[in-house]
Structure formats: structure tokens, C-alpha cells
Amino acid sequence: MSIFERLTRIDRRIIFCTVALAVIIPLLRPIGFPVSVSPSVKKLYDAIEALPPGSRVLMSFDYDPSTMPEVYPMNFSIAKHCFKRGLKVYGMALWATGVSLGQDALEKAAKQYDKAYGVDYINLGFKAGGIVVISAMAENVVETFPEDYAGRSVGQFPVMKGVRNFDDFDLIVDFSAGDPGVIQWIMIAYGRYGKKVGAGCTAVSAPAFYPYLNAGQLVGLLGGMKGAAEYEKLMDYMGTATAGMDAQSVVHALIVFYVLFGNAMYLVERRRSRRNRL
């Protein structure tokens, strides 16, 4: 059997294995392909950089495990940035599933900078109601969230000292995978109270929020895994978003190669068949 015939009869399981390896290897050992930082991501980074130490940042964890690969990395990176800058972080969720995901991101980021729960950050937990909850906490945070995510009175934590309403927060960042999410925060926090609002969302929903960014109603926007990878680049580390983008790049290149290779083999085989008939 000639080399050409062998190539045209490659076992499909070999192809499946190479595709699997193209995904797994970059995830385990990120390559760090060049990533260009978009202006929308840089704006949010600069907004956090501009805050003086001790400033308060409110984060809303409005996503679930199904969107975790896209949204969690940006949640972690921004929490890490806040702790690096010496900012106080206040977490909450309009999605019940976001509480534990946000808490995990805060704990891992806080551990890197020796930040303590209740002193440097707090997770106020979940409250159902969407835009109603935002409106309520805009007037009185403690009445809206009297207990943290673990059922402890928020009044016992030093980080809550001096926190009454939206006037006491310097920046709000929403990590969103749907509704309620970014739109509600823009409507109330920015539209009614004039607060600075930033957002991180899934790639499929990002295009809907660029008009708000262009209108100045968002200070910055991270869209999908690419946006998270860009933020990781700004923070000078390779995290799960960078690894995910590397895996996508490698497997896409491999698939393109197989498509081109398959078509090339088909054209060569067709030409050989014509010659044999002649």
C-alpha cells in the first residue's frame, strides 16, 4: 500500500485523539498565544486602577455553572485586581447559583493577597427580585441584606462599617449571564443614582451591551472568554481563560488543517481516477 493510500485511510479514531490532545494539552499547560487587549477591557481595568486604596467595589455574581468557563475567570481576575489595589470588595447575587461561584472566586483571590473575610471583603448572598433588590439596596444595603451568604449578621463585620447605600460604593461590577443582570444595573445604579458600572458577560450577549458602553453608561465591558483572557494579560498572568483561548486556537487550527487535508486528498484521488480511466 502506498503512502497516499495510507493517508486516505487514516483511522478516524486517530483524528479524534489528536483533536482531544489539541484541547487537553493547552488547558493543562497554557501556551500563551498573543492576545490584543480591546479598549472596552482596558477601560474597566483603568477604572479600577484609578480607585484609591480603601475604595469600595460592589460585585454582583449573576451567572451559573453553565456559563462558568466564560464568566468565572473574569470574576476571579477582577477580584484579584481589587485586592491587589487594596480595595474593599462587596459581593452579592441576583442569581442563586452565583453565590457559591462568586464566593469561590473571592476566596481564591483573597488568599493570594492575605485578605480576610469580613475585613477586606464580604459576600452578602442571594436575594430574589432582580431590579427590585437593586432599588432597595440603593437606599439601604443593610436592610436589604441583613445577613451574609452564611446567615451571619452583616453588622458584626468591620468591612460593613460606614456602608449605608449606593453613595458608599465607588464602582459596581456585574458578572452576568442573562436576566437579571447588566441591563438592570445600568437602569438603576447608573440611570437613577449615577454610579459607575462595569460589566463582564458571556460572548453571545456582549454585542447587546456595546451601545451602553459607547454611550458612557458602562465604564468598561469584558465579553466572553476572550475578554477574560485580555484581563488576565493586563494582570500579567495566565489563567483559565488564557488556557481556554489557547485550546480553542490550537483545535481550530487543527480542524482547518484536517479540512484542507481531506479536500486535498479528495482532489488528488479524483485526478488519479481520471488518469486510470484514460
BALOBA-1460 file (C-alpha; in Angstrom, 3 decimals):
// residues 278
<rec num="1" residu="m" x="0.000" y="0.000" z="0.000"/>
<rec num="2" residu="s" x="1.405" y="3.394" z="-0.984"/>
<rec num="3" residu="i" x="1.804" y="6.332" z="1.397"/>
<rec num="4" residu="f" x="-1.024" y="8.117" z="-0.385"/>
<rec num="5" residu="e" x="-3.388" y="5.184" z="0.144"/>
<rec num="6" residu="r" x="-2.449" y="5.012" z="3.803"/>
<rec num="7" residu="l" x="-3.174" y="8.704" z="4.246"/>
<rec num="8" residu="t" x="-6.602" y="8.356" z="2.672"/>
<rec num="9" residu="r" x="-7.416" y="5.502" z="5.024"/>
<rec num="10" residu="i" x="-6.406" y="7.032" z="8.354"/>
<rec num="11" residu="d" x="-8.447" y="5.554" z="11.206"/>
<rec num="12" residu="r" x="-10.920" y="8.196" z="12.379"/>
<rec num="13" residu="r" x="-10.031" y="7.354" z="15.981"/>
<rec num="14" residu="i" x="-6.586" y="8.847" z="15.351"/>
<rec num="15" residu="i" x="-8.253" y="12.089" z="14.294"/>
<rec num="16" residu="f" x="-10.445" y="12.062" z="17.407"/>
<rec num="17" residu="c" x="-7.382" y="11.506" z="19.608"/>
<rec num="18" residu="t" x="-5.407" y="14.348" z="18.035"/>
<rec num="19" residu="v" x="-8.352" y="16.725" z="18.482"/>
<rec num="20" residu="a" x="-8.669" y="15.643" z="22.134"/>
<rec num="21" residu="l" x="-4.949" y="16.243" z="22.704"/>
<rec num="22" residu="a" x="-5.207" y="19.642" z="20.993"/>
<rec num="23" residu="v" x="-7.764" y="20.612" z="23.630"/>
<rec num="24" residu="i" x="-6.294" y="18.931" z="26.712"/>
<rec num="25" residu="i" x="-2.616" y="19.890" z="26.398"/>
<rec num="26" residu="p" x="-3.136" y="23.705" z="26.180"/>
<rec num="27" residu="l" x="-5.596" y="23.514" z="29.080"/>
<rec num="28" residu="l" x="-3.019" y="21.762" z="31.257"/>
<rec num="29" residu="r" x="-0.035" y="23.769" z="30.009"/>
<rec num="30" residu="p" x="-1.149" y="27.156" z="28.587"/>
<rec num="31" residu="i" x="0.881" y="28.300" z="25.601"/>
<rec num="32" residu="g" x="0.166" y="31.992" z="25.949"/>
<rec num="33" residu="f" x="-0.627" y="32.960" z="22.377"/>
<rec num="34" residu="p" x="-0.530" y="36.742" z="21.814"/>
<rec num="35" residu="v" x="-3.726" y="38.475" z="22.949"/>
<rec num="36" residu="s" x="-4.570" y="42.025" z="21.954"/>
<rec num="37" residu="v" x="-6.387" y="43.949" z="24.667"/>
<rec num="38" residu="s" x="-9.573" y="45.614" z="23.430"/>
<rec num="39" residu="p" x="-10.462" y="49.166" z="24.519"/>
<rec num="40" residu="s" x="-13.573" y="48.012" z="26.395"/>
<rec num="41" residu="v" x="-11.492" y="45.720" z="28.620"/>
<rec num="42" residu="k" x="-8.770" y="48.326" z="29.151"/>
<rec num="43" residu="k" x="-11.398" y="50.865" z="30.239"/>
<rec num="44" residu="l" x="-12.615" y="48.657" z="33.071"/>
<rec num="45" residu="y" x="-9.043" y="47.878" z="34.095"/>
<rec num="46" residu="d" x="-8.212" y="51.598" z="34.143"/>
<rec num="47" residu="a" x="-11.357" y="52.366" z="36.151"/>
<rec num="48" residu="i" x="-10.192" y="50.000" z="38.897"/>
<rec num="49" residu="e" x="-6.615" y="51.270" z="38.677"/>
<rec num="50" residu="a" x="-7.881" y="54.810" z="39.236"/>
<rec num="51" residu="l" x="-9.562" y="53.953" z="42.545"/>
<rec num="52" residu="p" x="-7.535" y="54.878" z="45.634"/>
<rec num="53" residu="p" x="-6.832" y="52.162" z="48.240"/>
<rec num="54" residu="g" x="-9.762" y="51.637" z="50.573"/>
<rec num="55" residu="s" x="-12.371" y="52.357" z="47.895"/>
<rec num="56" residu="r" x="-15.425" y="50.100" z="47.853"/>
<rec num="57" residu="v" x="-16.341" y="47.895" z="44.896"/>
<rec num="58" residu="l" x="-19.692" y="46.121" z="44.703"/>
<rec num="59" residu="m" x="-19.764" y="42.915" z="42.651"/>
<rec num="60" residu="s" x="-22.896" y="41.076" z="41.560"/>
<rec num="61" residu="f" x="-22.476" y="37.398" z="40.673"/>
<rec num="62" residu="d" x="-25.301" y="36.863" z="38.190"/>
<rec num="63" residu="y" x="-24.210" y="33.675" z="36.435"/>
<rec num="64" residu="d" x="-24.390" y="29.915" z="36.817"/>
<rec num="65" residu="p" x="-22.209" y="26.800" z="36.315"/>
<rec num="66" residu="s" x="-23.169" y="26.534" z="32.636"/>
<rec num="67" residu="t" x="-21.505" y="29.898" z="31.910"/>
<rec num="68" residu="m" x="-18.697" y="29.442" z="34.433"/>
<rec num="69" residu="p" x="-15.944" y="28.851" z="31.793"/>
<rec num="70" residu="e" x="-16.576" y="32.326" z="30.388"/>
<rec num="71" residu="v" x="-17.611" y="34.409" z="33.390"/>
<rec num="72" residu="y" x="-15.752" y="32.911" z="36.358"/>
<rec num="73" residu="p" x="-12.247" y="33.787" z="35.039"/>
<rec num="74" residu="m" x="-13.184" y="37.463" z="34.719"/>
<rec num="75" residu="n" x="-14.790" y="37.342" z="38.178"/>
<rec num="76" residu="f" x="-11.561" y="35.975" z="39.641"/>
<rec num="77" residu="s" x="-9.288" y="38.379" z="37.720"/>
<rec num="78" residu="i" x="-11.205" y="41.486" z="38.746"/>
<rec num="79" residu="a" x="-11.414" y="40.320" z="42.364"/>
<rec num="80" residu="k" x="-7.660" y="39.740" z="42.232"/>
<rec num="81" residu="h" x="-7.136" y="43.222" z="40.799"/>
<rec num="82" residu="c" x="-9.235" y="44.803" z="43.534"/>
<rec num="83" residu="f" x="-7.328" y="43.049" z="46.310"/>
<rec num="84" residu="k" x="-4.016" y="43.949" z="44.697"/>
<rec num="85" residu="r" x="-5.103" y="47.593" z="44.725"/>
<rec num="86" residu="g" x="-6.191" y="47.410" z="48.376"/>
<rec num="87" residu="l" x="-9.893" y="47.883" z="47.604"/>
<rec num="88" residu="k" x="-12.795" y="46.610" z="49.696"/>
<rec num="89" residu="v" x="-14.991" y="44.121" z="47.856"/>
<rec num="90" residu="y" x="-18.697" y="43.540" z="48.493"/>
<rec num="91" residu="g" x="-20.233" y="40.538" z="46.747"/>
<rec num="92" residu="m" x="-23.887" y="39.686" z="46.190"/>
<rec num="93" residu="a" x="-26.014" y="37.770" z="43.714"/>
<rec num="94" residu="l" x="-29.301" y="38.179" z="41.871"/>
<rec num="95" residu="w" x="-28.894" y="34.559" z="40.765"/>
<rec num="96" residu="a" x="-28.961" y="31.892" z="43.480"/>
<rec num="97" residu="t" x="-26.312" y="29.885" z="41.611"/>
<rec num="98" residu="g" x="-23.909" y="32.809" z="41.597"/>
<rec num="99" residu="v" x="-23.378" y="32.949" z="45.356"/>
<rec num="100" residu="s" x="-21.032" y="29.963" z="45.671"/>
<rec num="101" residu="l" x="-19.225" y="30.733" z="42.404"/>
<rec num="102" residu="g" x="-18.571" y="34.311" z="43.460"/>
<rec num="103" residu="q" x="-17.504" y="33.246" z="46.935"/>
<rec num="104" residu="d" x="-15.023" y="30.775" z="45.483"/>
<rec num="105" residu="a" x="-13.520" y="33.471" z="43.262"/>
<rec num="106" residu="l" x="-13.256" y="35.901" z="46.190"/>
<rec num="107" residu="e" x="-11.667" y="33.342" z="48.498"/>
<rec num="108" residu="k" x="-9.044" y="32.275" z="45.959"/>
<rec num="109" residu="a" x="-8.171" y="35.868" z="45.056"/>
<rec num="110" residu="a" x="-8.110" y="36.968" z="48.701"/>
<rec num="111" residu="k" x="-5.760" y="34.127" z="49.620"/>
<rec num="112" residu="q" x="-3.146" y="35.433" z="47.183"/>
<rec num="113" residu="y" x="-3.070" y="38.823" z="48.905"/>
<rec num="114" residu="d" x="-3.708" y="37.755" z="52.524"/>
<rec num="115" residu="k" x="-7.114" y="39.421" z="52.644"/>
<rec num="116" residu="a" x="-9.563" y="38.442" z="55.370"/>
<rec num="117" residu="y" x="-13.286" y="37.816" z="55.122"/>
<rec num="118" residu="g" x="-15.301" y="40.445" z="56.960"/>
<rec num="119" residu="v" x="-12.355" y="42.854" z="56.967"/>
<rec num="120" residu="d" x="-11.417" y="43.223" z="53.299"/>
<rec num="121" residu="y" x="-14.381" y="41.569" z="51.603"/>
<rec num="122" residu="i" x="-17.822" y="40.125" z="52.237"/>
<rec num="123" residu="n" x="-20.419" y="38.107" z="50.357"/>
<rec num="124" residu="l" x="-23.924" y="39.379" z="51.075"/>
<rec num="125" residu="g" x="-25.510" y="36.365" z="49.414"/>
<rec num="126" residu="f" x="-28.569" y="35.965" z="47.195"/>
<rec num="127" residu="k" x="-31.801" y="37.905" z="47.198"/>
<rec num="128" residu="a" x="-34.636" y="37.210" z="44.758"/>
<rec num="129" residu="g" x="-36.282" y="40.109" z="42.978"/>
<rec num="130" residu="g" x="-33.859" y="41.417" z="40.374"/>
<rec num="131" residu="i" x="-34.364" y="45.113" z="39.762"/>
<rec num="132" residu="v" x="-36.418" y="45.438" z="42.979"/>
<rec num="133" residu="v" x="-33.438" y="44.227" z="45.014"/>
<rec num="134" residu="i" x="-31.125" y="46.707" z="43.293"/>
<rec num="135" residu="s" x="-33.537" y="49.552" z="44.011"/>
<rec num="136" residu="a" x="-33.872" y="48.508" z="47.665"/>
<rec num="137" residu="m" x="-30.149" y="48.235" z="48.372"/>
<rec num="138" residu="a" x="-29.579" y="51.550" z="46.625"/>
<rec num="139" residu="e" x="-31.431" y="53.108" z="49.553"/>
<rec num="140" residu="n" x="-30.321" y="50.784" z="52.368"/>
<rec num="141" residu="v" x="-27.847" y="47.943" z="51.927"/>
<rec num="142" residu="v" x="-28.119" y="46.514" z="55.457"/>
<rec num="143" residu="e" x="-31.916" y="46.379" z="55.423"/>
<rec num="144" residu="t" x="-31.817" y="44.608" z="52.053"/>
<rec num="145" residu="f" x="-29.052" y="42.212" z="53.095"/>
<rec num="146" residu="p" x="-29.165" y="41.940" z="56.917"/>
<rec num="147" residu="e" x="-27.190" y="38.681" z="56.789"/>
<rec num="148" residu="d" x="-24.284" y="37.454" z="54.687"/>
<rec num="149" residu="y" x="-24.316" y="34.342" z="52.495"/>
<rec num="150" residu="a" x="-23.750" y="32.119" z="55.544"/>
<rec num="151" residu="g" x="-26.564" y="33.629" z="57.617"/>
<rec num="152" residu="r" x="-24.369" y="35.809" z="59.843"/>
<rec num="153" residu="s" x="-25.373" y="39.357" z="60.733"/>
<rec num="154" residu="v" x="-23.500" y="41.768" z="58.485"/>
<rec num="155" residu="g" x="-23.277" y="44.304" z="61.304"/>
<rec num="156" residu="q" x="-20.583" y="42.251" z="63.025"/>
<rec num="157" residu="f" x="-18.102" y="42.639" z="60.157"/>
<rec num="158" residu="p" x="-15.713" y="45.640" z="60.100"/>
<rec num="159" residu="v" x="-15.941" y="45.857" z="56.293"/>
<rec num="160" residu="m" x="-19.578" y="46.954" z="56.621"/>
<rec num="161" residu="k" x="-18.760" y="49.950" z="58.790"/>
<rec num="162" residu="g" x="-19.931" y="53.108" z="57.045"/>
<rec num="163" residu="v" x="-21.825" y="51.252" z="54.303"/>
<rec num="164" residu="r" x="-25.391" y="52.503" z="54.010"/>
<rec num="165" residu="n" x="-26.404" y="52.793" z="50.367"/>
<rec num="166" residu="f" x="-25.086" y="53.224" z="46.822"/>
<rec num="167" residu="d" x="-23.418" y="56.502" z="47.775"/>
<rec num="168" residu="d" x="-20.825" y="54.470" z="49.667"/>
<rec num="169" residu="f" x="-19.698" y="52.420" z="46.648"/>
<rec num="170" residu="d" x="-17.124" y="53.765" z="44.204"/>
<rec num="171" residu="l" x="-17.683" y="51.180" z="41.469"/>
<rec num="172" residu="i" x="-20.189" y="48.440" z="40.653"/>
<rec num="173" residu="v" x="-19.231" y="45.443" z="38.512"/>
<rec num="174" residu="d" x="-21.815" y="42.948" z="37.324"/>
<rec num="175" residu="f" x="-20.819" y="39.464" z="36.131"/>
<rec num="176" residu="s" x="-23.805" y="38.484" z="34.047"/>
<rec num="177" residu="a" x="-25.069" y="35.517" z="32.073"/>
<rec num="178" residu="g" x="-28.582" y="36.780" z="31.460"/>
<rec num="179" residu="d" x="-31.563" y="38.363" z="33.156"/>
<rec num="180" residu="p" x="-31.477" y="39.882" z="35.749"/>
<rec num="181" residu="g" x="-28.076" y="41.302" z="35.007"/>
<rec num="182" residu="v" x="-26.310" y="44.159" z="33.264"/>
<rec num="183" residu="i" x="-29.397" y="45.998" z="31.983"/>
<rec num="184" residu="q" x="-30.956" y="46.207" z="35.449"/>
<rec num="185" residu="w" x="-27.753" y="47.543" z="36.975"/>
<rec num="186" residu="i" x="-27.473" y="50.188" z="34.278"/>
<rec num="187" residu="m" x="-31.101" y="51.223" z="34.714"/>
<rec num="188" residu="i" x="-30.908" y="51.685" z="38.485"/>
<rec num="189" residu="a" x="-27.273" y="52.122" z="39.549"/>
<rec num="190" residu="y" x="-26.261" y="54.334" z="36.637"/>
<rec num="191" residu="g" x="-29.550" y="55.733" z="35.383"/>
<rec num="192" residu="r" x="-31.071" y="56.662" z="38.738"/>
<rec num="193" residu="y" x="-28.046" y="57.102" z="41.017"/>
<rec num="194" residu="g" x="-25.244" y="57.989" z="38.621"/>
<rec num="195" residu="k" x="-22.922" y="55.211" z="39.811"/>
<rec num="196" residu="k" x="-20.055" y="53.881" z="37.709"/>
<rec num="197" residu="v" x="-20.984" y="50.452" z="36.367"/>
<rec num="198" residu="g" x="-18.712" y="47.907" z="34.685"/>
<rec num="199" residu="a" x="-19.684" y="44.507" z="33.356"/>
<rec num="200" residu="g" x="-18.436" y="41.094" z="32.373"/>
<rec num="201" residu="c" x="-20.723" y="38.844" z="30.359"/>
<rec num="202" residu="t" x="-20.908" y="35.882" z="28.016"/>
<rec num="203" residu="a" x="-19.660" y="36.340" z="24.458"/>
<rec num="204" residu="v" x="-23.105" y="35.819" z="22.955"/>
<rec num="205" residu="s" x="-24.638" y="38.662" z="24.976"/>
<rec num="206" residu="a" x="-21.749" y="41.155" z="24.736"/>
<rec num="207" residu="p" x="-22.862" y="42.801" z="21.436"/>
<rec num="208" residu="a" x="-26.082" y="43.932" z="23.101"/>
<rec num="209" residu="f" x="-24.135" y="45.941" z="25.686"/>
<rec num="210" residu="y" x="-21.694" y="47.817" z="23.444"/>
<rec num="211" residu="p" x="-24.220" y="50.609" z="22.777"/>
<rec num="212" residu="y" x="-24.343" y="51.242" z="26.546"/>
<rec num="213" residu="l" x="-20.545" y="51.281" z="26.645"/>
<rec num="214" residu="n" x="-20.369" y="53.739" z="23.736"/>
<rec num="215" residu="a" x="-22.968" y="55.943" z="25.418"/>
<rec num="216" residu="g" x="-20.896" y="56.091" z="28.602"/>
<rec num="217" residu="q" x="-23.390" y="54.118" z="30.670"/>
<rec num="218" residu="l" x="-20.756" y="51.425" z="31.237"/>
<rec num="219" residu="v" x="-17.196" y="52.254" z="32.241"/>
<rec num="220" residu="g" x="-15.913" y="49.011" z="30.710"/>
<rec num="221" residu="l" x="-17.003" y="45.651" z="29.356"/>
<rec num="222" residu="l" x="-15.499" y="42.168" z="29.235"/>
<rec num="223" residu="g" x="-17.073" y="39.891" z="26.638"/>
<rec num="224" residu="g" x="-16.715" y="36.122" z="26.990"/>
<rec num="225" residu="m" x="-13.580" y="34.071" z="27.453"/>
<rec num="226" residu="k" x="-11.600" y="36.382" z="25.169"/>
<rec num="227" residu="g" x="-12.397" y="39.369" z="27.366"/>
<rec num="228" residu="a" x="-11.356" y="37.389" z="30.431"/>
<rec num="229" residu="a" x="-8.094" y="36.379" z="28.737"/>
<rec num="230" residu="e" x="-7.404" y="40.016" z="27.893"/>
<rec num="231" residu="y" x="-7.864" y="40.961" z="31.537"/>
<rec num="232" residu="e" x="-5.504" y="38.173" z="32.561"/>
<rec num="233" residu="k" x="-2.937" y="39.666" z="30.210"/>
<rec num="234" residu="l" x="-3.353" y="43.058" z="31.859"/>
<rec num="235" residu="m" x="-2.876" y="41.369" z="35.230"/>
<rec num="236" residu="d" x="0.231" y="39.643" z="33.840"/>
<rec num="237" residu="y" x="-0.686" y="36.009" z="34.481"/>
<rec num="238" residu="m" x="-2.027" y="33.056" z="32.503"/>
<rec num="239" residu="g" x="-5.247" y="31.749" z="33.984"/>
<rec num="240" residu="t" x="-8.075" y="29.504" z="32.846"/>
<rec num="241" residu="a" x="-9.293" y="31.998" z="30.239"/>
<rec num="242" residu="t" x="-5.862" y="32.170" z="28.599"/>
<rec num="243" residu="a" x="-5.679" y="28.369" z="28.645"/>
<rec num="244" residu="g" x="-9.159" y="28.152" z="27.146"/>
<rec num="245" residu="m" x="-8.299" y="30.560" z="24.337"/>
<rec num="246" residu="d" x="-5.096" y="28.614" z="23.645"/>
<rec num="247" residu="a" x="-7.079" y="25.370" z="23.405"/>
<rec num="248" residu="q" x="-9.604" y="26.972" z="21.061"/>
<rec num="249" residu="s" x="-6.854" y="28.369" z="18.832"/>
<rec num="250" residu="v" x="-4.999" y="25.054" z="18.583"/>
<rec num="251" residu="v" x="-8.074" y="22.914" z="17.927"/>
<rec num="252" residu="h" x="-9.444" y="25.385" z="15.369"/>
<rec num="253" residu="a" x="-6.124" y="25.327" z="13.520"/>
<rec num="254" residu="l" x="-6.130" y="21.522" z="13.628"/>
<rec num="255" residu="i" x="-9.679" y="21.305" z="12.282"/>
<rec num="256" residu="v" x="-8.819" y="23.706" z="9.441"/>
<rec num="257" residu="f" x="-5.788" y="21.541" z="8.638"/>
<rec num="258" residu="y" x="-7.917" y="18.388" z="8.524"/>
<rec num="259" residu="v" x="-10.496" y="20.087" z="6.279"/>
<rec num="260" residu="l" x="-7.786" y="21.245" z="3.866"/>
<rec num="261" residu="f" x="-6.014" y="17.889" z="4.036"/>
<rec num="262" residu="g" x="-9.215" y="15.962" z="3.367"/>
<rec num="263" residu="n" x="-10.089" y="18.109" z="0.381"/>
<rec num="264" residu="a" x="-6.560" y="17.843" z="-0.979"/>
<rec num="265" residu="m" x="-6.681" y="14.044" z="-0.720"/>
<rec num="266" residu="y" x="-10.052" y="14.032" z="-2.480"/>
<rec num="267" residu="l" x="-8.752" y="16.158" z="-5.380"/>
<rec num="268" residu="v" x="-5.650" y="14.002" z="-5.779"/>
<rec num="269" residu="e" x="-7.736" y="10.807" z="-5.719"/>
<rec num="270" residu="r" x="-10.120" y="12.208" z="-8.320"/>
<rec num="271" residu="r" x="-7.224" y="13.159" z="-10.601"/>
<rec num="272" residu="r" x="-5.703" y="9.696" z="-10.258"/>
<rec num="273" residu="s" x="-9.035" y="8.079" z="-11.070"/>
<rec num="274" residu="r" x="-9.336" y="10.124" z="-14.276"/>
<rec num="275" residu="r" x="-5.843" y="9.135" z="-15.364"/>
<rec num="276" residu="n" x="-6.589" y="5.457" z="-14.743"/>
<rec num="277" residu="r" x="-9.727" y="5.671" z="-16.896"/>
<rec num="278" residu="l" x="-7.718" y="7.156" z="-19.739"/>
